[in-house]
Amino acid sequence: MIKKETLKEIGKGFIAFGNLVGGLSIVNSFFGVSQNAPLGIIVFIIFYITISSYITGAILINKGAE
């Protein structure tokens, strides 16, 4: 079984990954080249990855705190 501190650190990693995806998406929108996919699909994918990684990180942190 994974130790409690390990679960907390993995949860923090997921939250950091969500921040990274969100931040790089904003930077890429200013300085990146245009994509072939429609803007709505790209925004949905970025939103989904960011929110799901935040939720996964919070669940793991709470599980490690128990």
N, C-alpha and C positions, 0 to 999 in steps of 0.2 A: 504494500500500500504506500502511496505517496505521502510524505510527511506534510504537516500543516504549513510550515514555512515555505515549502516548495510550491504548494498550491497558491499561496499568496503571491509569490514571486512570478509564477506563470500568469496569474490574473493581472498583475501589474504589467507584464509583457504584452498581454492582449490589449490592454488599455493604451499602452504606448504605441502599439501597432495601429490602433484606430486613429490616434493622433497623427501618426506618420502618414497614413493614407489620406486623411482629410487635409492635412497641410500640404502635402505634395500635389494633391488635386487642385488646390487653390493656386499654387505656384505654377503648375502646368497650364492652368487656364490663362494665365497672363503671358507666359513665355513659350508655351509649347506650340507645336504645329497643329493644324486642324485634323480631326479624326474623321474616319469614314462612317462611324456609327452616329446615329442621331443623338442630339444633346440630351433628350429626355431619358434615353436608355443609359447613357453614361452617368448622369446625375443619380438615377435610381441605383445603379450598381455601387457607386461610391457611397451613397447614403446607406445602402444595405450592409456593405462591408464595415463601415464605421460603427453603425448602431449595433450590429451583431457582435463585433469584437468588444464593444463597451459592455454589452449585456453578459457575454461570456466571461469577461474579466471580473465583473462584479459578482457573478455566481461563484467563480473560483475563489475570489477573496473571501466571500462569506462562508464558503465551504471550509476554507483553511482556518477561519476564525473559530469554528465550532469545536 
